[in-house]
Amino acid sequence: MLKIDDLSLHYGHSLILDGISMEARTGEITCVMGTNGVGKTSLMKAISGSHPRSGGQVALDGEELGKLPAHALAAKGIAYVPQGREIFPLMTVRENLETGFSCLAPAEHRIPEEIFEMFPVLKKMQHRRGGDLSGGQQQQLAIARALITRPKLLLLDEPTEGIQPNIIQQIGEVIRHLRDEGRMAIVLVEQYFSFAYDLGDSFLALRRGQVLLSGRKDSVPKPELLASVSV
């Protein structure tokens, strides 16, 4: 579903990502891992169009994407759940979900019942303001909002950050369910090693903006992967 070749990204004159190549397959979870500051979030921004890449090629479902802006990439099927969630605090839960309609044809402007089946708390709280939700509930809302767009590629940046353990478990179950449905590729940025290793089908470890280690789960020894993402 996703193929990246030799991607680079600068912030000003600083080279943040250097020669990143990776793939993400439909029906699988690709985990991007590494310590703070290695470029994981920058990679998500480059894929989603939130920050323009400096070079390299990105293809989605066989189509070369060029350097399209974020809204155009969202319309093509890339959904991004950013670190920090970025929900609209003064809008209701339902209104937050409805912002995903901008990527859809008018006939598809509805919230599928499946969304509320995956996140029952959102159905109960759909008329509450997003800013009044707990951190875990806001994370569920951010993921649900991304799913409204019917993505081909779902990018999740640190979905467990600052979340209580029971919600982490629920989010893990949702990610696994989405993978098993086989309708999208999932790229997961995660520092919680056991969470990522349990879910991942393939792994990409970054260090200083470059790929240190990559491979499928059966070809990457767990101790080697852990060592590559440890300080």
C-alpha positions in Angstrom: 0.0 0.0 0.0 2.8 2.4 0.9 6.2 2.5 -0.7 8.9 5.1 0.2 12.2 5.4 -1.5 15.1 7.6 -0.3 13.0 10.1 1.6 14.7 13.2 3.1 13.3 16.0 5.1 14.8 19.3 6.4 13.8 21.7 9.1 15.4 24.9 7.9 19.0 24.0 7.2 18.9 20.9 9.5 18.7 17.5 7.8 16.2 15.5 10.0 15.5 12.4 7.7 18.2 11.1 5.4 17.5 8.4 2.8 14.5 6.7 4.4 13.1 3.7 2.5 10.2 1.5 3.7 7.1 -0.3 2.8 3.7 -0.9 4.6 1.4 -3.6 3.4 -2.3 -3.8 3.5 -3.5 -5.9 6.4 -0.3 -5.4 8.3 1.1 -3.2 11.0 4.5 -1.6 10.4 6.1 -0.2 13.6 8.4 2.7 13.4 10.6 2.8 16.6 13.5 4.6 18.2 14.3 6.9 21.0 13.2 10.6 21.3 14.4 12.9 18.5 15.4 10.3 15.9 12.8 11.5 13.4 9.7 9.2 13.9 7.2 12.1 14.0 8.9 13.9 11.2 8.5 10.7 9.1 4.8 10.7 9.8 4.5 14.3 8.9 6.4 13.7 5.6 4.1 10.8 4.7 0.9 12.7 5.6 2.0 16.0 3.9 2.0 17.9 7.2 5.6 18.9 6.5 7.0 18.9 2.9 9.7 16.4 2.3 12.9 17.6 0.7 13.4 14.6 -1.6 12.5 11.0 -2.3 9.4 9.3 -3.7 6.2 8.2 -1.9 3.7 6.0 -3.6 0.3 4.9 -2.3 -1.4 1.9 -3.8 1.0 2.1 -6.7 0.4 5.8 -7.4 3.3 8.2 -7.1 2.1 11.0 -4.9 4.5 13.8 -5.6 4.6 16.6 -3.0 0.9 17.1 -2.4 -0.4 19.0 0.6 -2.0 17.3 3.6 -5.6 17.8 2.6 -5.0 16.3 -0.9 -3.2 13.3 0.6 -6.1 12.8 3.1 -8.5 12.7 0.2 -6.4 10.0 -1.5 -6.7 7.8 1.6 -3.9 8.8 4.1 -5.3 9.4 7.6 -2.9 10.8 10.3 -3.5 10.6 14.1 -0.9 13.0 15.3 1.0 12.9 18.6 -1.0 15.1 21.0 -4.3 14.1 19.3 -5.2 17.6 18.1 -8.9 17.3 18.6 -11.1 20.4 18.5 -11.7 21.1 22.2 -14.8 23.4 21.8 -16.5 21.1 19.3 -18.6 18.2 20.5 -17.4 14.6 20.0 -19.9 14.2 17.1 -18.7 17.5 15.5 -15.1 16.3 15.8 -16.0 13.1 14.0 -17.9 15.0 11.3 -14.8 16.9 10.3 -13.7 13.7 8.6 -16.5 14.2 6.1 -14.4 16.7 4.2 -12.6 13.7 2.6 -15.8 12.0 1.5 -18.5 12.4 -1.1 -21.7 13.9 0.2 -23.5 10.6 0.0 -21.0 9.1 2.5 -21.5 11.8 5.2 -22.4 9.5 8.0 -20.8 8.1 11.1 -20.7 4.3 10.7 -22.1 2.3 13.6 -18.8 0.4 13.6 -17.1 3.5 15.0 -19.3 3.4 18.1 -18.9 -0.4 18.3 -15.1 0.1 18.5 -15.3 3.1 20.8 -18.5 2.8 22.9 -17.6 5.7 25.1 -17.8 8.1 22.2 -21.4 7.2 21.5 -22.3 8.0 25.2 -20.4 11.2 25.0 -21.1 12.4 21.5 -22.7 15.6 22.6 -19.9 16.5 25.1 -17.2 18.9 24.1 -13.9 17.3 23.1 -11.9 19.3 25.6 -14.0 17.8 28.4 -12.9 14.3 27.7 -10.0 12.5 29.4 -6.7 11.9 27.6 -7.6 8.4 26.8 -11.1 9.3 25.5 -9.5 12.1 23.4 -7.1 9.5 21.9 -10.0 7.3 21.0 -11.8 10.3 19.4 -8.7 11.1 17.4 -8.5 7.6 16.0 -12.2 7.4 15.3 -12.1 10.8 13.5 -9.3 9.4 11.2 -11.3 6.2 10.5 -14.3 8.3 9.4 -12.3 9.1 6.2 -12.2 5.4 5.2 -8.4 5.4 4.9 -6.2 3.1 2.9 -3.3 4.0 5.1 -3.6 4.8 8.8 -0.7 6.6 10.5 -0.7 6.5 14.3 1.9 8.6 16.2 2.4 7.5 19.8 -1.2 6.4 20.5 -0.3 5.2 24.0 1.4 8.3 25.2 0.0 9.5 28.5 -2.9 7.0 28.5 -4.0 4.8 31.4 -3.3 1.1 31.0 -6.9 -0.1 30.5 -7.3 2.4 27.6 -4.0 1.3 26.1 -5.4 -2.3 26.0 -8.6 -1.1 24.3 -6.6 0.9 21.7 -4.4 -2.2 21.1 -7.5 -4.3 20.5 -8.9 -1.7 18.0 -5.6 -1.6 16.1 -5.4 -5.4 15.9 -9.1 -5.5 14.7 -8.3 -2.9 12.0 -5.3 -4.9 10.9 -7.3 -8.2 10.8 -10.0 -6.6 8.6 -7.4 -6.3 5.9 -8.7 -3.1 4.4 -5.8 -0.8 5.2 -2.1 -0.6 6.0 -1.2 0.7 9.4 2.0 2.5 10.4 2.5 2.8 14.1 5.0 5.0 15.8 5.5 3.7 19.3 8.0 3.8 22.2 6.2 1.4 24.4 8.2 -1.6 23.2 6.1 -4.5 24.3 2.9 -2.9 22.9 4.6 -2.3 19.5 6.3 -5.8 19.4 3.1 -7.5 20.2 1.2 -5.8 17.4 3.8 -5.4 14.8 4.2 -7.4 11.6 7.3 -5.6 10.5 9.6 -3.0 12.1 11.7 0.0 11.2 14.2 1.3 13.8 15.5 4.9 13.3 18.6 6.5 14.7 19.7 10.0 13.8 17.2 10.3 11.0 18.4 7.1 9.2 17.2 3.5 9.1 19.2 1.5 11.6 17.3 -1.8 11.3 14.3 -3.0 9.3 12.6 -6.3 8.6 9.6 -8.5 9.2 9.0 -9.9 12.7 10.2 -13.4 11.8 13.5 -12.0 10.5 14.4 -9.4 13.2 15.5 -11.0 16.6 13.7 -9.4 19.5 16.9 -8.7 21.5 18.4 -6.9 18.5 15.4 -4.8 17.9 15.2 -3.9 21.6 18.9 -2.9 21.6 18.4 -0.8 18.5 15.6 1.3 20.1 17.2 1.7 23.5 19.2 4.6 24.7 
